[in-house]
């Protein structure tokens, strides 16, 4: 019995692993890019330093505004002490004297919590500016977010002008990013006309990116008789805008962080989950494999006398004169010792397929008109005598023990009604191009991980056309259909909807031909992947309740999102000053991701070093091609445009 807690434990472990790796990557990349708080200081901006020193000489008071504008309410006393000491060191080297510590994230009313105040002041710095005798009673920030103001007719300007004259504040708070002609005029009008004296003007958030001319301009506020003191809150450390650009009001680094999170959630988390789930379920799988030898000592190739053991192997063919002979010979060479019936269906071929089939000791079902693969399979089912039906494709050939392995699996799993074999790419005399290598990796990964996990709960989504075993009673309820262009997947889902348990037998192997060119591959995948979208629409009520169907469908959505993100990345990168450094960060992140993928998937190819080496181009090239094709097909599906498909003798548009 399957341990139902294994997937839950696997998910929790995967989340933990993903968070750890994500944090490691995020921290490492930030350090590399210099975007962590404190990556640079005002000491590295000589023109800004000169402006600050000149302002200090004019009587402007300098306050320390944290170290890098962190929230001190969540820092420990030790962290607070370290930050203040670092800030003092920068101020000393800059020739600036900090008269107070201006708390970042300061409460709106300006009153600092007593315990927080003591934590800061224990390091020898006050949390208050020098107190002046005033007749005012208010402290307010009238120009908050005026960086977006573009006209004196802005309603905010008039409202603030009326408010400040009504309140007569003793302290006027500004943020340097809001300093512009409108803010300057607003203050000039008030300070030159008010009867109040000893007003404190405090300007917060002066940092490494503040323009020196802005500092010099604000320092002139000391010339007004109504002003008692001007104080600048200086942030000692930060990151340059060149490494922290914006598009409009949107921070590019934040967009990059969203991209990074998207990658973590959509790629790393599922991969970690599936691999950990597979590893934790291995013990259960091995226990099942240990039962391969029957308790009564019979050879696994011997039929079970308690069960009807006539097996019917069905191989439909359309214009397969080059492959059908090898397919039938492989079936005839099976080591299965029970009775076996072989039905080869000629589905209206226009070549020598029927003639070649007639030369083999098999039953020929010769259909004169091409009716499609689903029809050919149903016609064969009608005349099949076996209690177990095994379907194969005419361009595939079974391993010698394929039938016996399927039968053993069915005998050992009485509650299973369908068994999927494992499909491998035909060696083709040892000559393989890139596309074949990529498909070999894809097939192995899909079957050894995804299909293995689906098999644990008896809910395999696609029993492959090249090798599937079905108990006859399933075909009494479910038949193949031409409603979609993926008849094997449609048959499988209809079986699942009828509560049929479907499992996998890895030892039952079949070898099939794979497209050798990108064009041929695209034609095949266009049918497969668009057919899956047809299945989603056809079985939607059932699909939205099946986690594997949801996972498959989400792949199309993620594909479209990925394309959008990939296309926008060059535009984002161009916003940075140090483009080579950003590119290097991306390359390092990609390299780490590939290394992680190889660590996860590599063990599957430990015995085939050729495929192990091909994992790098597989991730870089093949994964990209897949995302592009998936996305384009999904868009064709969503828009109703559909795709043109050649299936058998027919070519038609599928929507």
N, C-alpha and C positions, 0 to 999 in steps of 0.2 A: 504494500500500500504506500502511496506517495505521501510524504510528510508535507502537509499543507502549510507548515510554518516556514519551510525552506524559502519560498519566494519572498515572504515578508522579511526574514532575516537578511536575505540577499539584497533586498532593496535598501534596508537600513545601512548595511555595510557599504553598498554602492554610494549612497548619499554621503557617508562619512569619507570614503575614499575620494569622491568627486570634490567635496568641499576642501579637503586637504590639498589635493593637487591644484585646484583652482586658486586657493589662497597662495600656494607656493608660486604658481605662475604669475599671478597678479602682482605679488610683492616683488618678485624678481624683475619683471618687466618695468615696474615703476622705478625701481632703483636704477635700472639701466637707462631709462629715459630721463631720470632726474626729476620726475614729477611728484616725488614724495614730499610732504611738508618739510621745509628746512633744507631743500636741495641747493638753494643759493641764498645769499644774504645781501643786505643793502651795501655791504662792504665791496661787493663786486659791481656796483653801479656808481662810479666816481662822480658823474655829473649830478646824480641825485644827492650824494653825500655833500657836495659843495652847496647845493641849494638848501639842504637841511642845516648845515653849519651857518650859512648866511642868515637863515631864518632865526636860528638860536641867537646870533649876534644882534638881531633886531628886537630881541626880547621874547621870542616865541618859546613857550615851555615845551619840553619834550617828554612825552609819556611812553612807557613801554606797553604795547598792545599785545601782550602774550608773547609767545615765541613764533608760532606760525598760525595765530588766531584759533587756537584749540579751545575746547570747552573745559574750563578748569573745575567745574563742579563734578566731573567724572574722573579727574586725575588724582592719583595718590599724592600724599605729601612729598614723597621722594621724587615723583615725576614733576611736581610743581617746582621743587627746589632746583632740579636739574635744568628745567626750562628757563627759570629766572636767572640762573647763573650763566647760561649760554647767552641770554639776551643782554645781560650786563657786560659780558665780554665783548660782544659786537658793538654795543654803544661806546664802550671805552676805546676800542680801536678806531671807531669812527669819530671820536672827539665830541661825542654828544653826551650830555648829562641827563639821565632819566630822573625827573622829579617825582614821578608817581607810576604806579602800575594800573593802567586802564584795562579793566577786565573785559576780554572778549565775551560775547554773548551776555552782555550786561543786562540786568532786568530793566524793563521800560522805565520804571520809576527811579532808576539810578541807585537804589539802595541795595548794597551788597550784603548777602547773608553773613551773619556775624562769624560763624565757624569758618566759612570760606575766606572771609576777611583776615581772620587770624592765621589761617594756613599760608596765605600769601605774605602778610606783613611779618611773619616770623623769619622771613628771608631778608629783612632789612630794607624793605621798600614800602612806601605808603600806597594805599589804594584810593587816595583822594588827592585832587589838585589843591593847591593853596586856597583857603577860603577867603573870599572877598566880602566886604560890607556892601550889601545891595538892598535896594528897596523893592526889587522884583520878587515874584513868588512862584515862578514856573520854570520848568526845564522842558524843552520840546525840540523835536526835529521836524522842521517845517518843509524841508526840501527832499524828503525821502523818495528815492526812485525818480528824481528829476532828470536823470541821465537820458530819459526817453522824451523829455520835453522839447518841442520844436517850434514853439511860438509863444509870445507874450500873451496871446489870446487864450492860451490854455486855461481852462477853469481852475486848475490847481493853483495857478499863479495868483489869481485874484483872491481865492479863498484863503491862501496862506498869508497874503498881505493884510487882509482884514483880521485874521486870527492873531498874528504876531503883535499887532497894535493893540488889540484887546487884552492880550495876556501880559504884555511887557515882561518877557522872560528874563531871568537872571543868568541863565545858561542857554546858549543856542548850540545845538548839536548838528554837525554836518558829517557827511561821508564823502571822502575825496572823489569817489567815482561819480558823485552828483554835481561836481563843480563844473559849471558851464556858464555862458553869458547870462542865462536866466537866473541862476542861483546867485551869481555875482551881483547882478542888478538888484535883485530882491534884498540882499543884505546891505548893499550900499544905500538904498533908499531908506531902509529902517535905521541903520546905525548913524546915518547923517542927520536924521530928523528927530530921533527919540530924545526925551529928556532924562532917560535912565542913564545911570553911570555904573562903572565897574561890571559891565557885562562880560561873562566868560564865553568865548567862542571856541568850541572844541571840534577839531576835525579828526575823524577816525579813519582807520584803514589805509594809512600811507604805507606803501610797501614797494617791493623791488620794481614793480611795473609802473609806479606813479611817475608821470612826466615831471622833470625838474622845473619846467616853466610854470606848472600848476602849483607846485610848492612855493615858488617865489611869488606868484600872484596872490596866494592865500596869506602869505606872511605880511602883506600890505594891510591886512585887517587891523594890525596894531596901531595904525596911524589915526584911527578914529577916537575922539575924546570919550565917547560912550563906552569904549572897550577897556576893561580893566586888565584882561589877559587873554592871550590866544594860546591854545595848547594843541599840539599835534600828537595824535596817538600813532606811534610808528610800530609796524610789524617787522621785527628784525629779519625773519626768514620767510621764504616762499618759493614760488616757481615763476619763471619768466613767462610772459604771455606768448612768446614764440613757441613755447612748449605746452601752452595751455590756451590754444586759440578758440575763437568762437565763430559761429555762423549765425548772423543776426544776434539774438540773445541766447542762443543755444551753445553750451560748452561742448566743444568737439571731443574732449576727453571723456565726457559723460556718455556721448554717443558711442565712443570706442568701448567704454565699459559695458554698455548694453550689448554691443556686438560680442564681447568676450563672454558675457553671461549667456547669450544665445547659444554660442558654441558649447559652453560647458553643459547646458541643460539638454540640448538636442543631440549632442554627439557623445560627449564623455560619459554622461550619466547613463544613457541606455547601454552603451558598450560595457561599462563597469558592471551594471546590473546583470546583463546576460552572461558575462563571463563568470562572475561570482556565483550566479545561480547554477550555471553548468558545473562548476567545480564542486559546489556543495551537494549537487545531485549525483555526482560520480559514484559515490558509494552505493547509492540505490541502484544505479545502472549496472555496476559490477555485480551486485547480488543477482540481478536478473540474468546477466551473462553467465554466471556460474551455474545457472539452471539449464544451460544449453544441452548438456548431456542428461538424458532422461533417467529417472530414478530406477527404472527396470533394466537399464544397461543397454537398451537398443541403440543402434546407430542412428544419428540424427537424420540420415537420409532415408531411413525406413519409414513407410507410412504408418500412421496410428491405426491399428485394427479396429479401434472403437469408433472411428469416424469414417464417413465416406471419403475416399481419397482420390477420386477421379478429378484431375486438374485440367482445365481448359485454358490454353494460352492463345490469346487473340492478338493478331498483328495486322492492323489496317495499313494499306499502302496506296499511295497515289503517285504515279510516275517515279517509282523508286527502283528502276532496273539496275542501278549501280550498287544499291545497298541491300536489297531484299534477300539476296542469296546468303550473304554473311549473317543477316538477322536470323533467317530460318535455320541455318546450320548451327548457330549458337544455341538455339532452342532445342534442336535435336541432340546436341552434345551435353544436355543437362544430366547431372549425376543423380537426379531424383529417381528413386526406385519404385515409386507408385505408378499408377496408370496415368498417362498424359495424352490429352487430345490437343491438336494444334490446328487452329483456324486462321488462315491467311485471307484477308479480304482485299480483293482488287477493286478499288473504288473508282471505276470508270477511267482507268489509266489509258493514255494515248501512246504509251511506249511498250516495251516488252515485259512489263511487270508480271502480267498474268501468265505469259509463256514461261518465265523463269520459275514462278511459284509452282506451276504444274510439274516441274521436274523433281520436286521434293515430295517425300511421303507425308504430305499434310493435306488437310481438307481445304480446298479452294472455294471461297465464296466470291463468285465473279459478278460484280455489279456492273452493268453495261453503261450506266449513267453516273457521273460523279455527283454524289449527294452530300458530300462533306464528311468529315471524320466522325462527327457525332452519329450520323445516320449509319455509317459503316459499322461502328461499334455496336449500335443497337441491333442491327441486322444479325451480327455474329452472336450476340447474347441470345437471340431468339432460337438459334439452332444449337447453341452450346449445351453439352450434356454434363459438364463438370459441376461439382458442388462448390468448387473454388475456381474463380475466374481470375486469370492473370493477364493484365493488359500491358502491351509493349508497343513501341514504335518501330516502323520498318527501317528507319535509319539508325537504329540502335542495336547493340548485341549484348546479350546477358553473359555474365560470368558463369562458369560451369556449375556453380553451386547456388545460383540465384533462386531457382524454384525451390530447392530443398530448404534454403534458409528462410524463405517466406513461409513455407509450410510448417517448419519448426516453430516459427514465431506465432503462427496462428494456433498451433497445437498447445503451446505453452501459455497463451493468452486467450482463454476461452471467451472472455468478454469483449475481445476486439473483433470487429467485423471487417476492417480494412487495414492493410499494411502497406506503407510506402517504402520502396527501396531507395538506395542511394545512387544518384546519377553522377557519373564522371565523364570528363571530356575524352573522346577518342584520341589515342596517341598520334594517329596519322603518320605512321612510320618515323616518329621521333621529331618531325619537323613542326615547329610551332612559331607563330608570329606573336606579337604583343597581345593582340585581342584574344588569342586562345589562352595565353598565360593568365590574362586578367580574368577570363571566364572560369578557368580552373580554380583560381583563388576564390572567386565569387561563389561557385558551386559548393566548394568545400566549406567555406565559412557559413553559408546559408544552411547547409544540411547538418553540420556538426554542432552548430550553436542554436540557431532559430528553430529549425525543425526538430532538433533534439528536445528543446524545451517545450515545444508544442506537444510532442509525443508523450511527455510526462503526464499530461492531463488528458491524453487521448483526443486532442483537438487540433490535429494537423490541418492546416488550411488548404494546402494543395498537394494532392497525391499525384506525383509526376506521371505524365503519359508514358515515358519509357519503361517504367516498372512499377506496377501497383497490383496487389492481390486483394480480391473482394470475395466475401462469402456470397453465394448465389442468392440468398434471401435478401441481400441489400438491393440487388438488381430487380427484385420483384416489387420494390417500393420506389426506387430511384432509377431513372434512365438518363442517358446523355442527351443534351439539348443543344440546339443551334441558336438559342436566345442570346448567347454571347460568343465572342471569338476565342474564348478560353474554356473549351468544353471540359477539360480535366478539372480545373479549379471550380467550375460551376457544379459539376457532379459531386465533388468533395463537399462543397458547402451545403448542397441539398441533403447529402448524407448526414452531415453534422446537425442540420435542422431537424432531422428525424432521429436524433439521439444516437447516432452510430458512433462507436468509439473507433478512432483511427490512430494507429501508432506507427512507429518507424522501426525498420530492421536494417541497421547499418551494414550487416554482413551480406545482405542481398544487393549485389552491385550490378549495374548496367552501364555500358559505355555508349555515348552518343556523339554524333557530329555536332560541331559548333561553328557558327559563322567565322570565317577567317578575315573578313574585311569589315571595316567600320560601317559600310553601307548595308552589308548583309546583317550585321549585328543590329543595326537600327531597325531594319524591317521586322526582325524577330521580336525585339523588345517593344516596338511600337504595338504589336499585337498583344503581347503579354501584359504590358503595363496599362494600356488603354482598356484591355479586357478586364483588368482588375477594377477599373473605375466603373465599368458596366456592372460588375458584380456588386459593387457598393450600392449602386442605384437600384439594382434588381432585388437585393436582399437587405435593404437599408434597415428595416425594422429589427431584423435579427443582428445585423452587423454592429449597430450602435450599442448592443449589449455584449459584444465579444471584444475583449481587450486586444486581441491580436489583429482583428479587423480595424479597430480604431488606430492601432499603432501603424499599420500599413497605410491607412488613409492619411494619417498625419504626416507621413513621409512626403506626400505630394505638396502639402501646405508648407512644410519646412523647406522643401526644395525651392519653391517660389520665393519665400522669404530670403533664402540664402543667395539666390541670384540677385535680388534687389540689394542686399547688403554688399555683395562682392562688387557690383557695378558702382556703388557709391563710395567704396573705400578709396579709390584714387583721388576723388574730389576732397575727401577728408584729409588724406595724407598731405595734399598740396597746401593745406592751411598751416602746416608746421614750418618753422624756420629750419630746424635741423632734420631735413627729410631723410638723409642717409641713416641717421640714428633710429628714426622711426621704422624705416625699412628693415634695418638690422633686427629690431625688436620683433617685427612680424616674422622674419625668417627664423629667428630663434624659437619663437612660439610654435611655428609650423614644424620645425625640426623636433622639438620636444613632443609635439602631438604625434608625429610619425613614430618616434621612438616608443612612445607609450602604446600606440596601436600595435607595433611589432611585439612588444612585451606581452600584450594581451592575446594577440592572434598567432604569434610566431610558433607556439607549441604545436599548433595544428599541422605545421609544415616542417616539423623537425626532421622527418625522414625524406623530405624532398627539398634539398637545398636550392634547387632552381627556383621554386616558388617562393622560398623564403627571401631570396634576393629580390624577387619581383614585387615584394610588398611595398617598397618605397614608390616605384612608379605607379603601382596600383592605387595608392592613396592620392598621389599628386595628379595623375592623368585620368585614370578610369573613374574615380569617384567624382571628379569634376564633370566628365562627360555624362555620367548618369544623372547628376543633378540638373544639368541643362536639358536633357531629354525628358526627364520626369516633369520638370516645370513646364516645358512647352506642351506636353501632352495634357497636363492638368488644365492649362489655359484653354486648349482646344476643347476640352470637356466642359469647362465652366461657361465658355462663350457659346457652346452648341455648334461650333464649327465642325467638330469631329475630325476623323482621320481616314485616309484611304488605305485599305488593307487588302492584300492578296492572300486568300485562304483557300488552298486547294486549287480548283479550276476557276474560282470566282474572284473578282475584284470588285469591291464595293466600299462605300463610305459609311463608316460607323460613327454614330453620334451618341 
